[in-house]
Amino acid sequence: MEDNSIVALLERHGVRPTANRILIVKALAAGRHPLSMRDLEIEIQSIDKSNIFRALTLFRERHMVHAVEDGDGATRYELCWSEDEDSDEDEHMHFFCEVCHRTFCLYDRHVPDVSLPEGYRVSSVNCLVKGVCPACGRKRKC
């Protein structure tokens, strides 16, 4: 993802484009799967953990990232491709492989609507399916 696209994404969500925030978005965009805080720390060694955490918190508030609770109890982050800071129209399901412990995005599987009793308000929905990914399934057959 190019810097001008990242700046446009940040501005569309009402986030001031600083050098650190641009680096964090670049790392998230380059990730092939949702990234943990530790993944981001390793990827971006020039930014300390507290600055990464503050940026991710801001990105979550502005609907710029999804926080995915994976099957190992960690939180992973991925870019949200929604068009504004007030909604997440691109929420999708995730798959956690119990063998390789990777979390995969299932972009074509949308999170089902959740109907709650009166008085309850939804702030987010996390839909995680656990099992064995295709690569690990092939290894087990051999």
Disulfide bonds with the S-S distance in Angstrom:
none
